Amino acid sequence: MTIKEVGKPHTWTRRSVIQSGLAGTAALALTRFSLAEETPMAPQFVASKDGTQIAYDQVGSGPALVLVGGALSQRGAWALMAKLLSAKFTVLSLDRRGRGDSGDTAPYAVEREIEDIAAVIDAAGGTAFVHGQSSGAVLSLWVAATYPDKVEKLSVYEPPLILDDSRPPVPADAMAQVSELVEANKRGDAVSYWMTDVVGAPPEAVTAMKATPMWPELEAVAHTLPYDLAVLGDLMSGKPLPAKAWHQATMPVLVMSGGASPEWIRASASALANTLPKAEHKSLEGQTHDAAPDVLAPAIEWFLLG
């Protein structure tokens, strides 16, 4: 497998928006706003293979653990998770290419994002544990398959793979639609399209989000949405995973999903675990795509250190 192959609540709250269908998108970006009182730390930087400067935060001590976020998220979204994990790990949370304090060298290619994470791993000593969420989980799988000698163990939470007809696939022209809106500087429209047509969120949920302080933050990184679509490729098209998807990722892998998440994403997590050479699937009871850090962090620690 190559990169190229591949009921409405009455009041919209942060969690009800996620539960209504925001799987595969800005859960980590939403989390950022619950941490607004946190004082952001000054980032560290590492040069990727093409010279792009990648920003990351580093906290804690112990074996290195690199955190990779999903669509529309920035490194600040990991603040609470990093704090919980920092007692046992040296936690590195990065701004993916084009976001926050990281650079964005054209032209974009998924291979460049893979190299970005490899550079952060090298900055941590050359090998690390990796945890990815949502589209960041898929990117982490590509990193593990491309650099299996750098990733000691891999943990992923709810990669948004649509592998059957249990939910509508992403529109075939989604890349063209999002790219056109971004190029026209219609950032809000690009985020709205992503939320409704790609993710499947109700329009009224998106309308509610527009009235919150989170919306300008999402618009600020709207130009990276085509990057996430490139990372996902045709993995949200309703086609089954290829038999040897990411088979080069021979390290132990934990694939997690939320017990309260939609059936399609729970089933795809199980299918992914059954496809990888050395993987297991774990369901986190009561969790959605916006998994609580105090539930997810112990599961990550249990797997990586157990």
C-alpha positions as CSV (number, residue, x, y, z in Angstrom):
1,M,0.0,0.0,0.0
2,T,1.4,3.4,-1.0
3,I,0.4,6.8,0.0
4,K,-1.4,7.4,-3.3
5,E,-3.4,4.2,-2.9
6,V,-4.8,4.7,-0.4
7,G,-30.9,12.7,17.2
8,K,-30.3,16.5,17.4
9,P,-29.6,17.9,21.0
10,H,-31.7,20.9,22.1
11,T,-28.6,22.8,23.2
12,W,-25.3,22.5,21.4
13,T,-22.4,22.1,23.8
14,R,-18.8,21.2,23.0
15,R,-19.4,17.6,23.8
16,S,-22.8,17.3,22.1
17,V,-21.4,18.8,18.9
18,I,-18.7,16.0,18.9
19,Q,-21.3,13.3,19.7
20,S,-23.5,14.5,16.9
21,G,-21.0,13.6,14.3
22,L,-17.7,15.6,14.4
23,A,-15.7,12.3,14.2
24,G,-12.6,12.8,12.1
25,T,-12.1,16.5,12.6
26,A,-11.5,19.2,15.1
27,A,-11.9,17.5,18.4
28,L,-8.5,18.5,19.6
29,A,-9.0,22.1,18.3
30,L,-12.2,22.2,20.4
31,T,-10.3,20.9,23.4
32,R,-7.9,23.9,23.1
33,F,-10.5,26.3,24.2
34,S,-11.1,24.5,27.5
35,L,-7.4,25.2,28.3
36,A,-7.5,28.9,27.5
37,E,-6.3,29.7,31.0
38,E,-3.1,27.8,30.3
39,T,-0.1,30.0,29.5
40,P,1.4,28.7,26.3
41,M,5.1,27.8,26.5
42,A,7.6,29.0,24.0
43,P,8.0,26.4,21.3
44,Q,11.2,24.5,20.3
45,F,12.0,24.1,16.6
46,V,13.5,21.4,14.5
47,A,14.3,21.6,10.7
48,S,12.5,19.0,8.6
49,K,14.2,17.3,5.7
50,D,13.2,20.1,3.3
51,G,14.3,22.8,5.7
52,T,10.8,23.7,7.0
53,Q,10.9,24.7,10.7
54,I,8.5,22.5,12.8
55,A,7.4,23.9,16.2
56,Y,6.9,21.6,19.2
57,D,6.4,21.7,22.9
58,Q,8.3,19.4,25.2
59,V,7.4,18.5,28.8
60,G,8.2,15.8,31.3
61,S,10.8,13.1,31.6
62,G,11.2,9.5,30.5
63,P,11.0,7.8,27.2
64,A,10.0,10.1,24.3
65,L,6.3,10.2,23.2
66,V,5.3,12.3,20.1
67,L,1.7,13.4,19.9
68,V,0.1,14.0,16.5
69,G,-3.2,15.9,16.2
70,G,-6.0,15.7,13.6
71,A,-7.6,18.2,11.3
72,L,-7.7,21.9,12.3
73,S,-5.8,21.2,15.6
74,Q,-2.7,22.9,16.9
75,R,-0.2,21.8,19.5
76,G,-1.9,23.7,22.3
77,A,-4.8,21.3,22.2
78,W,-2.5,18.6,23.7
79,A,-1.8,20.7,26.9
80,L,-3.9,18.6,29.3
81,M,-2.9,15.3,27.8
82,A,0.7,16.2,27.8
83,K,0.5,17.2,31.5
84,L,-1.1,13.9,32.4
85,L,1.5,11.9,30.5
86,S,4.5,14.0,31.5
87,A,5.1,12.1,34.8
88,K,6.2,9.0,32.8
89,F,7.2,10.4,29.4
90,T,9.0,13.2,27.7
91,V,6.1,14.4,25.7
92,L,6.6,16.3,22.4
93,S,3.5,17.8,20.8
94,L,3.9,19.5,17.5
95,D,2.3,22.0,15.2
96,R,1.8,20.1,12.0
97,R,3.1,21.8,8.9
98,G,1.2,25.0,8.1
99,R,-0.3,25.4,11.6
100,G,0.6,27.5,14.6
101,D,4.3,28.3,14.7
102,S,5.4,25.7,12.1
103,G,6.5,26.6,8.6
104,D,4.7,25.6,5.4
105,T,7.0,25.1,2.4
106,A,5.3,24.6,-0.9
107,P,4.4,22.4,-2.7
108,Y,2.7,20.2,-0.1
109,A,3.1,16.4,-0.1
110,V,2.2,13.8,2.5
111,E,5.8,12.7,2.4
112,R,6.8,16.0,3.8
113,E,4.5,15.7,6.8
114,I,5.9,12.2,7.4
115,E,9.4,13.7,7.4
116,D,8.3,16.4,9.8
117,I,7.4,13.9,12.4
118,A,10.5,11.9,11.8
119,A,12.5,15.1,12.4
120,V,10.7,15.6,15.8
121,I,11.5,12.0,16.7
122,D,15.2,12.6,15.8
123,A,15.2,15.7,18.0
124,A,14.0,13.4,20.8
125,G,16.9,11.0,20.4
126,G,16.1,9.0,17.2
127,T,13.4,6.7,18.5
128,A,10.1,7.4,20.2
129,F,6.6,6.2,21.0
130,V,4.0,7.9,18.8
131,H,0.3,8.6,19.5
132,G,-2.0,10.0,16.8
133,Q,-5.7,11.0,16.8
134,S,-8.2,11.3,14.0
135,S,-6.4,12.2,10.7
136,G,-3.3,12.5,12.8
137,A,-3.7,8.8,13.6
138,V,-3.6,8.0,9.8
139,L,-0.5,10.3,9.4
140,S,1.1,8.4,12.4
141,L,0.4,5.1,10.6
142,W,2.3,6.4,7.6
143,V,5.2,7.5,9.8
144,A,5.3,4.0,11.4
145,A,5.2,2.3,8.0
146,T,7.9,4.6,6.5
147,Y,10.2,4.7,9.5
148,P,9.6,1.5,11.5
149,D,13.0,1.8,13.1
150,K,12.1,5.1,14.6
151,V,8.7,4.2,16.2
152,E,9.0,1.8,19.1
153,K,5.2,1.5,19.7
154,L,2.3,3.2,18.0
155,S,-1.0,4.2,19.6
156,V,-3.8,5.6,17.5
157,Y,-7.3,6.8,18.5
158,E,-10.2,6.7,16.0
159,P,-8.6,7.1,12.6
160,P,-11.6,8.3,10.5
161,L,-11.7,5.4,8.1
162,I,-14.9,4.8,6.2
163,L,-14.6,1.2,5.1
164,D,-18.1,0.2,4.3
165,D,-21.6,1.6,3.6
166,S,-22.5,2.2,7.3
167,R,-22.2,6.0,6.7
168,P,-22.0,8.1,3.5
169,P,-18.5,8.4,2.1
170,V,-16.7,11.7,1.7
171,P,-17.7,13.4,-1.6
172,A,-15.4,12.4,-4.4
173,D,-14.8,16.1,-5.2
174,A,-14.0,17.1,-1.6
175,M,-10.4,18.0,-2.3
176,A,-11.4,20.2,-5.2
177,Q,-14.2,21.9,-3.3
178,V,-12.0,22.6,-0.2
179,S,-9.0,23.7,-2.3
180,E,-11.2,26.1,-4.3
181,L,-12.6,27.7,-1.2
182,V,-9.2,28.1,0.4
183,E,-7.7,29.5,-2.8
184,A,-10.5,32.1,-2.9
185,N,-9.7,33.0,0.8
186,K,-13.2,31.8,1.8
187,R,-11.8,30.2,5.0
188,G,-15.1,30.1,6.9
189,D,-16.8,28.4,4.0
190,A,-14.0,25.9,3.7
191,V,-14.4,25.0,7.4
192,S,-18.2,24.8,7.1
193,Y,-17.9,22.5,4.1
194,W,-15.4,20.3,6.0
195,M,-17.7,20.0,9.0
196,T,-20.9,19.3,7.0
197,D,-19.9,17.5,3.8
198,V,-16.8,15.7,4.9
199,V,-17.5,15.1,8.6
200,G,-21.2,14.9,8.5
201,A,-22.0,17.4,11.3
202,P,-25.5,18.9,11.3
203,P,-25.6,22.4,9.8
204,E,-27.1,23.8,13.0
205,A,-24.1,22.5,14.9
206,V,-21.8,24.4,12.6
207,T,-23.9,27.5,12.9
208,A,-23.5,27.3,16.7
209,M,-19.8,26.9,16.4
210,K,-19.5,30.0,14.3
211,A,-20.8,32.0,17.3
212,T,-18.0,30.8,19.6
213,P,-14.4,32.0,20.1
214,M,-13.1,28.7,18.5
215,W,-14.3,29.7,15.0
216,P,-11.5,32.2,14.1
217,E,-9.0,29.6,15.3
218,L,-10.4,27.0,12.9
219,E,-10.5,29.5,10.1
220,A,-6.8,30.3,10.7
221,V,-5.7,26.8,9.8
222,A,-8.4,26.2,7.1
223,H,-5.6,26.1,4.4
224,T,-4.4,22.9,5.9
225,L,-7.7,21.0,5.3
226,P,-6.4,19.8,1.8
227,Y,-3.4,18.4,3.6
228,D,-5.6,16.2,5.8
229,L,-7.6,15.1,2.7
230,A,-4.3,14.1,1.1
231,V,-3.3,12.1,4.2
232,L,-6.6,10.3,4.2
233,G,-6.6,9.6,0.4
234,D,-9.4,7.3,-0.5
235,L,-9.7,5.9,3.1
236,M,-13.0,7.6,3.6
237,S,-14.6,6.3,0.4
238,G,-16.4,3.2,1.7
239,K,-13.8,0.8,0.3
240,P,-12.3,-1.9,2.5
241,L,-8.7,-1.5,3.6
242,P,-6.1,-3.2,1.3
243,A,-5.0,-6.5,2.7
244,K,-1.5,-5.2,3.5
245,A,-2.3,-1.7,4.6
246,W,0.7,-0.2,6.5
247,H,2.1,-3.8,6.7
248,Q,5.6,-2.2,7.2
249,A,4.5,-1.0,10.6
250,T,5.7,-4.1,12.4
251,M,6.0,-2.6,15.9
252,P,3.2,-3.2,18.5
253,V,0.2,-1.0,17.7
254,L,-2.8,-0.1,19.8
255,V,-5.9,1.0,17.9
256,M,-8.5,2.6,20.2
257,S,-12.1,3.7,19.7
258,G,-14.8,5.2,21.9
259,G,-17.5,2.9,23.2
260,A,-20.0,5.7,22.6
261,S,-18.7,6.6,19.1
262,P,-20.7,5.8,16.0
263,E,-20.6,2.2,14.8
264,W,-18.8,3.0,11.6
265,I,-15.7,4.3,13.3
266,R,-15.7,1.6,16.0
267,A,-15.9,-1.1,13.2
268,S,-13.1,0.5,11.2
269,A,-10.8,0.6,14.3
270,S,-11.4,-3.1,14.7
271,A,-10.8,-3.8,11.0
272,L,-7.5,-1.8,11.1
273,A,-6.3,-3.7,14.1
274,N,-7.0,-7.0,12.3
275,T,-5.1,-5.7,9.2
276,L,-1.8,-4.6,10.9
277,P,0.9,-7.2,11.7
278,K,1.0,-6.7,15.4
279,A,-2.0,-4.8,16.7
280,E,-4.8,-4.9,19.1
281,H,-8.1,-3.0,19.5
282,K,-9.3,-1.4,22.7
283,S,-12.6,0.2,23.3
284,L,-12.8,3.0,25.8
285,E,-16.2,2.8,27.5
286,G,-18.4,5.8,27.3
287,Q,-16.0,7.8,25.2
288,T,-16.6,9.6,21.8
289,H,-14.2,11.0,19.3
290,D,-13.5,13.7,21.9
291,A,-12.1,11.2,24.4
292,A,-11.5,12.6,27.9
293,P,-7.8,13.1,28.5
294,D,-8.1,11.5,32.0
295,V,-9.4,8.3,30.3
296,L,-7.2,8.3,27.2
297,A,-3.9,9.1,28.9
298,P,-4.0,6.0,31.2
299,A,-4.8,3.8,28.2
300,I,-1.8,5.1,26.3
301,E,0.5,4.7,29.3
302,W,-0.8,1.2,29.9
303,F,0.0,0.1,26.4
304,L,3.3,1.9,25.9
305,L,4.8,0.9,29.2
306,G,3.0,-2.4,29.8
